[in-house]
Amino acid sequence: MTDWIIPLTILLIIVYGAAKKVDIYAAMTHGIGEGVRVCIGIFPAMVIMLTVTSMFKASGGTELFAYALTPCSKLLNIPVDCIPLALLRPFTGSGALSIGSEIMSSSGADSYTGRVAAVMLGASETSFYTIAVYSAYLGLKNTAYTLPAALCADFAAFVMSGVAVRLLM
């Protein structure tokens, strides 16, 4: 069944377009053109975010912040190994995924630490990246309210990941 989902979806789009008398080829080329314009518009923001994140991680900034936040993590029942993940997740999905993978391979995927890392990855968002991309595309200059709201949501996701795993383990 799954082998037929994409061809059936394309067929349904063609049939629907023909029934509505829409020039499907023109609509597709217009959509592709819009997609290319979006990619060009968000490319500078993506390059900046990836560069800054890589520099921060390579300089050891993540480990320094993790060490400083160790007392807070113990107070919130978040494993110390998950602090770098919580610090990097709002900036980069791939960096956070690599840290999550390291946590799961060293602590075990079924351990408390591994489960908290998995819930953190699934419950939070790459907030800075998302805000940068959408703001660049939409031409927004003021993200004064967006950023604090997104970071509060990420913080809640990180804290509640420890609570949820502890309650469900």
C-alpha positions as CSV (number, residue, x, y, z in Angstrom):
1,M,0.0,0.0,0.0
2,T,2.8,2.5,0.9
3,D,4.3,2.0,-2.5
4,W,1.2,3.5,-4.1
5,I,0.6,6.5,-1.9
6,I,2.8,9.0,-3.8
7,P,1.6,7.9,-7.3
8,L,-2.0,7.9,-6.1
9,T,-1.6,11.4,-4.6
10,I,-0.2,12.7,-7.9
11,L,-3.0,11.0,-9.8
12,L,-5.6,12.6,-7.5
13,I,-4.0,16.0,-8.0
14,I,-4.1,15.6,-11.8
15,V,-7.7,14.4,-11.7
16,Y,-8.8,17.2,-9.4
17,G,-7.0,19.9,-11.5
18,A,-8.5,18.5,-14.7
19,A,-12.0,18.6,-13.1
20,K,-11.5,22.2,-12.0
21,K,-10.0,23.1,-15.4
22,V,-6.7,24.2,-13.9
23,D,-3.5,24.4,-16.0
24,I,-1.6,21.9,-13.9
25,Y,1.7,22.4,-15.6
26,A,1.6,26.2,-15.1
27,A,0.6,25.8,-11.5
28,M,3.5,23.4,-10.9
29,T,6.0,25.7,-12.5
30,H,4.7,28.6,-10.5
31,G,5.0,26.6,-7.3
32,I,8.5,25.5,-8.1
33,G,9.5,29.1,-8.9
34,E,8.1,30.2,-5.5
35,G,10.0,27.4,-3.8
36,V,13.3,28.5,-5.4
37,R,12.6,32.2,-4.3
38,V,12.0,31.0,-0.7
39,C,15.3,29.0,-0.7
40,I,17.2,32.0,-2.0
41,G,15.6,34.3,0.5
42,I,16.3,32.1,3.6
43,F,19.8,30.9,2.5
44,P,21.8,33.7,4.2
45,A,20.0,33.2,7.5
46,M,20.7,29.5,7.3
47,V,24.4,30.0,6.6
48,I,24.7,32.4,9.5
49,M,22.9,30.1,12.0
50,L,24.9,27.0,11.0
51,T,28.2,28.9,11.1
52,V,27.6,30.4,14.5
53,T,26.3,27.1,16.0
54,S,29.3,25.2,14.6
55,M,31.7,27.8,16.0
56,F,30.1,27.7,19.4
57,K,30.2,23.9,19.6
58,A,33.8,23.7,18.3
59,S,35.0,26.4,20.8
60,G,33.9,24.4,23.8
61,G,31.1,26.8,24.7
62,T,28.6,24.1,25.0
63,E,30.7,22.2,27.6
64,L,31.3,25.4,29.5
65,F,27.6,26.2,29.8
66,A,26.8,22.6,30.6
67,Y,29.3,22.7,33.5
68,A,27.8,26.0,34.8
69,L,24.2,24.7,34.6
70,T,24.9,21.4,36.4
71,P,23.3,22.6,39.8
72,C,20.2,23.7,37.9
73,S,19.9,20.4,36.1
74,K,20.1,18.4,39.3
75,L,17.4,20.7,40.8
76,L,15.1,20.1,37.8
77,N,15.9,16.3,37.6
78,I,17.4,16.7,34.1
79,P,20.5,14.4,33.6
80,V,23.7,16.3,33.4
81,D,24.5,14.6,30.1
82,C,21.4,16.2,28.6
83,I,22.4,19.8,29.3
84,P,24.5,20.1,26.0
85,L,21.5,18.8,24.1
86,A,19.2,21.3,25.8
87,L,21.6,24.1,25.0
88,L,22.1,23.2,21.4
89,R,18.6,22.2,20.4
90,P,17.2,25.7,20.0
91,F,20.0,26.5,17.5
92,T,20.5,23.4,15.4
93,G,18.6,20.2,14.8
94,S,21.5,18.2,13.4
95,G,23.9,19.2,16.2
96,A,21.3,18.2,18.8
97,L,20.6,15.0,17.0
98,S,24.3,14.1,17.1
99,I,24.5,14.9,20.8
100,G,21.3,12.8,21.4
101,S,22.9,9.9,19.5
102,E,26.0,10.2,21.6
103,I,23.9,10.2,24.8
104,M,22.0,7.1,23.7
105,S,25.1,5.2,22.7
106,S,26.9,6.0,25.9
107,S,24.0,5.8,28.4
108,G,21.8,3.4,26.5
109,A,18.5,4.2,24.7
110,D,16.5,2.6,27.5
111,S,18.2,4.4,30.3
112,Y,16.7,7.4,32.1
113,T,19.2,9.7,30.4
114,G,18.6,8.2,27.0
115,R,14.8,8.5,27.3
116,V,15.0,12.1,28.6
117,A,17.2,12.9,25.6
118,A,14.8,11.3,23.2
119,V,11.8,13.2,24.7
120,M,13.8,16.5,24.6
121,L,14.5,16.0,20.9
122,G,10.9,15.2,20.1
123,A,9.3,17.9,22.3
124,S,11.4,20.9,21.5
125,E,12.1,23.0,18.4
126,T,15.1,24.5,16.7
127,S,13.7,27.9,17.7
128,F,16.5,30.3,16.6
129,Y,16.7,28.5,13.3
130,T,13.0,28.6,12.7
131,I,12.7,32.2,13.7
132,A,15.6,33.2,11.5
133,V,14.3,31.4,8.5
134,Y,10.7,32.7,8.8
135,S,11.7,36.2,9.7
136,A,14.1,36.3,6.7
137,Y,11.5,35.0,4.4
138,L,8.8,37.3,5.6
139,G,11.1,40.3,6.1
140,L,10.3,40.7,9.8
141,K,12.7,43.0,11.6
142,N,11.3,42.8,15.1
143,T,11.2,39.4,16.8
144,A,11.2,40.8,20.3
145,Y,8.2,38.8,21.4
146,T,8.8,35.7,19.3
147,L,12.1,34.8,20.7
148,P,11.2,34.9,24.4
149,A,8.0,32.9,23.7
150,A,9.9,30.3,21.7
151,L,12.7,30.0,24.4
152,C,10.0,29.6,27.2
153,A,8.4,26.8,25.2
154,D,11.8,25.1,24.7
155,F,12.6,25.5,28.5
156,A,9.2,24.0,29.3
157,A,9.8,21.1,27.0
158,F,13.2,20.4,28.5
159,V,11.9,20.5,32.1
160,M,8.8,18.5,31.4
161,S,10.9,15.8,29.5
162,G,12.5,14.9,32.8
163,V,9.2,15.0,34.6
164,A,7.4,12.9,32.0
165,V,10.1,10.2,31.7
166,R,10.3,10.0,35.5
167,L,6.5,9.6,35.8
168,L,6.3,7.0,33.0
169,M,9.3,4.9,33.8
